[in-house]
Amino acid sequence: MNSGMPQQELVIPSVAERPVLLSVVIPCYNHGEFLNEAIASVESCGGSHWEIIVVNDGSTDPLTLEQLSVLKAQGYQVIDQENQGLSAARNHGIRVAKGCYILPLDADNCVKFPYLTRAIELLDQHPEVGVVYGNLERFGAESGLVQVPRFSVDLLLRGNAIDACAVFRRSIWSEVGGYDSKIPDQLGYEDWDFWLSIVERGWQFLHLEAVGFAYRCRPASMVSGCNIPEQRSRLFEYICAKHAKLYATHFPAVFAGKEAERLAAVIACERLQNDLLDAQETLTLERDRLQQLRDRQVSQLAELAELRQSQSFLKAELDRLLVHCAAQSEQIQAQQMQLQQMAATLESTRTMAQIPWWRWLKKRLKRGLMFN
């Protein structure tokens, strides 16, 4: 319906003119074999107003260098720097990013649809929220869904429960001074320190009940190094000292939570010990049963050997009897032929044919020797 007001042409900006909402920063150090998969996972989410920034953290692997060159030739934004570690690589990528939201993505991981779109919507709708994170799915050396807990400051203070692959506001990164590049020996937990710094500024975290990304499990990953007791102790000491005020404020809850975790571990250990004792008893019974079966089998094999020996003896005896019978048969046949010849000779004599006892003997010979 024409309202009489002048019509204004709607101008839709081109993709190049649209502001970048999300910058996906992918640090890469000798992970060229996984890089294409990570990039493809972002592109499959379908965000035309997103950008991908690959930061080459001084890679030396020929395959990785070749892959980075291919990406540059294809028009991807690849930044080269000397090897300075994960924190510096992320900071470098975020520093040149145009998006108001940031997603750090490790080169060997993959994002899941529709995690990015949903995270942007939540950040747009909730200005008090600074970070949106989801669940994760393991693949590679391990597999399975990991249900990440809903956000709790006390839980975060006890240990890192949120992976680096979370969407946050770029302004927060500037506010906290970026990722800490002074983590001892670059052992890891840069993301945990980053989250604690954000908590200290009063920002809220929002857990998205969906799989946000796929985490590749590899034996040689940085997280594996964090689980070495001595290195883990150094990291905890550094982080607790850096965020001492936050820990002091929440000390009762953190201590109670740690004690609850310790008690749960003790109970779990006791259950495992009981299960182990039950398993040992079951194994002992099974071992005894198998030993009885083995003894019975040995006895049966001995009996079978005796039977085979008896069979061999009987076969040899049978062969001997067959040979003996054959010889006896030949001897009887020879004697039979002799008797037949003698009978024929006597029969040819008329006088003998007329003698009664000869007729009687002839009948007996016919019956016994079966000749006419």
Secondary structure, 3 states (H helix, E strand, C coil): CCCCCCCCCCCCCCCCCCCCCEEEEEEECCCHHHHHHHHHHHHCCCCCCEEEEEEEECCCCHHHHHHHHHHHHCCCEEEEECCCCHHHHHHHHHHHCCCCEEEECCCCCEECCCHHHHHHHHHHHCCCEEEEEEEEEEEECCCEEECCCCCCHHHHHHCCCCCCCCEEEHHHHHHHCCCCCCCHHHCCCHHHHHHHHHHHCCCEEEEEEEEEEEEEECCCCHHHHHCCHHHHHHHHHHHHHHCHHHHHHCHHHHHHHHHHHHHHHHHHHHHHHHHHHHHHHHHHHHHHHHHHHHHHHHHHHHHHHHHHHHHHHHHHHHHHHHHHHHHHHHHHHHHHHHHHHHHHHHHCCHHHHHCHHHHHHHHHHHHHHCCC
